[in-house]
Amino acid sequence: MEKKEDDIPPALGRAVRAMSGTMMAKVASRGFNGMTPAFASLMPLLDATGARPSTLAQRAGITKQAMSQLVRELEARGYVEQAPDSTDTRAKIVRLTKRGVALHAACAEVRQELHSIAIAKLGKSRVSRLRRDLMELAAALEETRTP
């Protein structure tokens, strides 16, 4: 058995909770109260042209049903709207509203602040290495996942 300090999941969990909590507080300080980590995680996936909910679900790695619920919640708060897809009238496109564009910008600013905090604490090369290592670990774990 590995030593407790070598156990990866608790360390990753703590880092994710700290990052999410800090992000939510900083986004709230910009006037976007009631944000959740799920809302904030969707923001980088949206752009000016919009995307189908199924595409967003795939990008986020969640089910279409979960994405539909998230889109409904964001729509109720005025951050996104659904419009007909010009290439397929049966489909809908999720796109940012004016308020959603402001939230998108606030989330991007906060992500940059968090990145700057990481660089100040760890240095640019360690932050780059950390990101690469986490992506490599995620890919390796995804390969070993059984259905």
C-alpha positions as CSV (number, residue, x, y, z in Angstrom):
1,M,0.0,0.0,0.0
2,E,1.3,3.4,-0.9
3,K,1.8,6.1,1.8
4,K,-1.1,8.4,2.4
5,E,0.8,11.4,1.0
6,D,1.3,9.5,-2.3
7,D,-2.5,8.9,-2.8
8,I,-3.5,10.8,-5.9
9,P,-7.3,11.0,-5.7
10,P,-7.5,13.0,-2.5
11,A,-4.9,15.5,-3.7
12,L,-6.7,15.9,-7.1
13,G,-10.1,16.2,-5.3
14,R,-8.7,18.9,-3.0
15,A,-7.2,20.8,-5.9
16,V,-10.4,20.7,-7.9
17,R,-12.5,21.8,-4.9
18,A,-10.1,24.7,-4.2
19,M,-10.1,25.7,-7.8
20,S,-13.9,25.5,-8.2
21,G,-14.5,27.3,-4.9
22,T,-12.1,30.1,-5.8
23,M,-13.6,30.4,-9.3
24,M,-17.2,30.6,-8.0
25,A,-16.2,33.3,-5.4
26,K,-14.4,35.4,-8.0
27,V,-17.2,35.0,-10.6
28,A,-19.7,36.0,-7.9
29,S,-17.6,39.1,-7.1
30,R,-18.2,40.2,-10.7
31,G,-21.9,40.1,-10.2
32,F,-22.7,36.5,-11.3
33,N,-24.2,35.0,-8.2
34,G,-25.6,31.5,-8.0
35,M,-23.0,30.0,-10.4
36,T,-22.1,26.4,-10.0
37,P,-19.0,24.5,-11.1
38,A,-21.2,22.8,-13.8
39,F,-22.2,26.2,-15.2
40,A,-18.6,27.5,-15.2
41,S,-17.4,24.3,-16.9
42,L,-19.8,24.8,-19.7
43,M,-18.7,28.4,-20.5
44,P,-15.5,27.6,-22.3
45,L,-17.4,25.1,-24.5
46,L,-19.7,27.9,-25.9
47,D,-18.8,30.5,-28.5
48,A,-20.5,33.2,-30.5
49,T,-21.8,30.7,-33.1
50,G,-23.4,28.3,-30.6
51,A,-23.5,24.5,-30.6
52,R,-26.0,21.7,-30.5
53,P,-26.7,20.3,-27.0
54,S,-25.4,16.9,-28.2
55,T,-22.1,18.5,-29.2
56,L,-21.8,20.3,-25.9
57,A,-22.5,17.1,-24.0
58,Q,-19.8,15.3,-26.0
59,R,-17.3,18.1,-25.3
60,A,-18.1,18.1,-21.6
61,G,-18.1,14.3,-21.3
62,I,-21.6,14.1,-19.9
63,T,-24.9,12.6,-21.1
64,K,-27.2,14.4,-23.4
65,Q,-29.8,14.4,-20.7
66,A,-27.5,16.0,-18.2
67,M,-26.6,18.7,-20.8
68,S,-30.2,19.3,-21.5
69,Q,-30.9,20.0,-17.8
70,L,-27.9,22.3,-17.6
71,V,-28.9,24.2,-20.7
72,R,-32.5,24.6,-19.3
73,E,-31.0,26.0,-16.0
74,L,-28.7,28.4,-17.9
75,E,-31.6,29.4,-20.1
76,A,-33.8,30.1,-17.1
77,R,-31.1,32.4,-15.7
78,G,-30.8,34.3,-19.0
79,Y,-27.3,33.1,-19.9
80,V,-28.1,31.1,-23.0
81,E,-30.9,30.7,-25.5
82,Q,-31.9,28.0,-27.9
83,A,-32.5,28.8,-31.5
84,P,-33.3,26.6,-34.6
85,D,-30.2,25.2,-36.3
86,S,-30.1,26.7,-39.8
87,T,-28.6,23.5,-41.2
88,D,-31.2,21.2,-39.7
89,T,-34.6,22.6,-38.6
90,R,-35.2,19.6,-36.3
91,A,-32.1,20.6,-34.2
92,K,-31.5,23.4,-31.8
93,I,-28.4,25.5,-31.3
94,V,-27.4,26.7,-27.8
95,R,-25.9,30.2,-27.9
96,L,-24.9,32.8,-25.4
97,T,-27.2,35.8,-24.7
98,K,-25.8,39.2,-24.0
99,R,-25.7,38.3,-20.3
100,G,-24.1,35.0,-21.2
101,V,-21.4,36.7,-23.2
102,A,-20.6,38.8,-20.1
103,L,-20.5,35.7,-18.0
104,H,-18.3,33.9,-20.5
105,A,-15.8,36.9,-20.4
106,A,-15.9,36.9,-16.6
107,C,-15.1,33.1,-16.5
108,A,-12.3,33.6,-18.9
109,E,-10.8,36.4,-16.8
110,V,-11.1,34.3,-13.6
111,R,-9.5,31.3,-15.4
112,Q,-6.6,33.6,-16.3
113,E,-6.3,34.8,-12.7
114,L,-6.2,31.2,-11.5
115,H,-3.5,30.4,-14.0
116,S,-1.5,33.4,-12.9
117,I,-1.8,32.2,-9.2
118,A,-0.6,28.8,-10.3
119,I,2.4,30.3,-12.1
120,A,3.2,32.6,-9.2
121,K,3.2,29.6,-6.8
122,L,4.8,26.8,-9.0
123,G,6.5,28.6,-11.9
124,K,5.6,28.4,-15.6
125,S,7.4,25.2,-16.4
126,R,5.9,23.3,-13.5
127,V,2.4,24.5,-14.4
128,S,3.0,23.4,-18.0
129,R,4.3,20.0,-16.8
130,L,1.4,19.6,-14.3
131,R,-1.1,20.2,-17.1
132,R,0.7,17.7,-19.4
133,D,0.9,15.1,-16.6
134,L,-2.8,15.5,-15.8
135,M,-3.8,15.1,-19.4
136,E,-1.6,12.1,-19.8
137,L,-3.0,10.5,-16.6
138,A,-6.6,11.2,-17.7
139,A,-5.9,9.6,-21.1
140,A,-4.3,6.5,-19.5
141,L,-7.2,6.1,-17.0
142,E,-9.7,6.5,-19.8
143,E,-8.0,3.8,-21.8
144,T,-8.3,1.3,-18.9
145,R,-11.9,2.1,-18.0
146,T,-14.2,-0.9,-18.6
147,P,-17.8,-0.3,-19.7
